[in-house]
Amino acid sequence: MKVLMLSSSRKGSEEYLEHARPFITEHIRDITDVLFIPYAGVTIGWDEYTQKVQMALPHLNIKGIHEFTDPIKAVQNANVIFVGGGNTFNLLHQLYRHKLTTEIQNQIKLGIPFVGWSAGSNICGASIRTTNDMPIVQPISFNALNLVPFQINPHYTDYQPPGYNGESRAQRIQEFCELNPNIPVIGIREGGALLLQDTSLVLVGELDGVIFKGKSQITIKPKQPLDGYLC
């Protein structure tokens, strides 16, 4: 499998997908025809969302899945699949509604490259139970694509605003781990990504990541082998 799981569409004040272009280019190599799934978009229309990605990656021939009369066939015929960020619950709801979860899994298992960012990365995990998003819609299941056997937390941050009395991101993830002590959660900071290539998993980018499991919390470094978390 060839799966690039980007934490975010932006890094700092950079332009949309600017930091991700080198990762994406290397990941998909010379493939130019891309199927984009904009279902995570809620406050942005799917046509507008697709155009936004097209403008950010003008060297690619990107077409939105909503433009096809048969989305299942669109996935089956795809050379590359991109899934954008937004609301993870709406994204998964739409994937189930259009009966696409199994089709996407099958394509990726056949070696079709996949690129997701934010919500599009969240769905690569076993479930979406560690998303940062509000459940604005209820999918029939929280089970996701299960391309990796752990949970993902994009946009991970240690920052706690002064005077803020709510739970930190780490505390929220630790709540999950308390109830699911055997399931790891990998936090990816903005600008970073997890790269899965067959049986190899590494963190790419410049910043450290974090792995939570049970009561433990460990820091992971860029390019550090994480293959053991694929078991």
C-alpha positions, -999 to 999 in steps of 0.1 A, spaced: 0 0 0 11 36 -7 -6 59 17 4 95 26 -14 108 57 -8 146 60 -16 163 93 -29 195 76 -33 214 44 -12 242 56 20 247 76 21 280 95 14 309 71 22 290 39 -2 288 10 -27 259 7 -9 226 3 24 244 -3 44 224 22 27 192 10 36 195 -27 71 178 -24 56 150 -4 27 145 -28 49 147 -59 73 121 -46 45 99 -34 25 97 -67 56 99 -90 46 104 -126 8 99 -122 -12 130 -131 -48 119 -131 -63 123 -96 -97 115 -82 -104 140 -54 -130 133 -27 -143 166 -12 -169 151 11 -153 166 43 -162 201 30 -192 215 47 -189 253 46 -173 251 12 -191 236 -18 -176 205 -34 -171 223 -67 -153 252 -50 -133 227 -29 -121 208 -59 -111 240 -77 -91 250 -46 -71 218 -48 -67 222 -86 -53 257 -81 -29 244 -54 -16 215 -76 -19 229 -112 4 202 -126 -22 175 -119 -54 167 -136 -78 166 -106 -115 158 -109 -140 157 -80 -158 124 -73 -191 144 -72 -187 151 -109 -192 114 -118 -226 98 -122 -213 66 -106 -189 73 -77 -182 36 -72 -169 33 -107 -149 65 -103 -131 49 -74 -126 16 -92 -111 35 -122 -89 59 -102 -52 61 -106 -47 82 -75 -71 90 -47 -70 123 -27 -92 130 3 -93 165 17 -98 179 51 -128 194 68 -153 176 90 -144 140 96 -179 129 106 -194 143 74 -166 127 53 -172 93 68 -210 97 66 -208 105 29 -184 76 22 -208 52 38 -238 68 21 -222 63 -13 -209 28 -4 -173 37 -10 -154 25 21 -148 -10 8 -141 2 -27 -114 26 -15 -99 -1 7 -97 -25 -23 -81 1 -45 -54 10 -20 -47 -27 -14 -41 -30 -51 -14 -4 -49 -33 27 -60 -16 57 -42 -37 75 -16 -32 110 -2 -52 124 26 -49 155 48 -66 163 81 -100 145 80 -87 127 49 -59 113 72 -82 106 101 -102 80 81 -70 60 74 -70 48 110 -90 21 126 -118 45 135 -124 83 137 -127 83 175 -97 105 179 -107 133 155 -107 169 167 -140 176 149 -175 180 162 -200 152 154 -222 175 132 -237 144 115 -239 107 126 -223 82 103 -236 46 105 -203 36 121 -172 53 135 -151 25 118 -129 40 92 -107 26 63 -84 8 87 -54 11 64 -33 13 96 -43 -5 128 -40 25 151 -57 59 157 -46 91 141 -48 126 155 -39 153 129 -32 189 139 -16 176 171 -4 204 194 9 208 229 -1 245 230 -25 255 258 -37 291 255 -32 312 287 -62 312 309 -78 283 290 -93 258 314 -105 231 290 -87 198 285 -55 198 264 -52 177 233 -30 152 252 -57 149 280 -84 142 254 -63 115 238 -54 100 272 -92 96 278 -94 74 247 -63 54 258 -78 49 293 -108 31 277 -88 15 249 -53 8 264 -42 -15 236 -48 9 207 -20 34 199 -28 69 189 -3 88 168 -4 126 169 10 144 138 19 180 141 10 204 113 35 202 85 42 165 92 28 133 78 28 95 82 40 77 51 30 41 46 48 21 19 38 -16 20 53 -27 54 72 5 61 58 33 82 77 66 89 70 101 101 80 127 75 85 164 79 105 185 102 87 182 135 84 154 161 52 134 166 37 117 196 25 82 203 0 75 231 -7 40 243 -22 31 276 -7 55 301 25 61 281 34 89 259 65 88 237 80 113 212 88 101 177 113 117 154 111 123 116 122 93 96 120 71 126 109 36 116 74 29 130 69 -5 113 61 -21 147 28 -2 149 15 -19 118 11 -52 136 
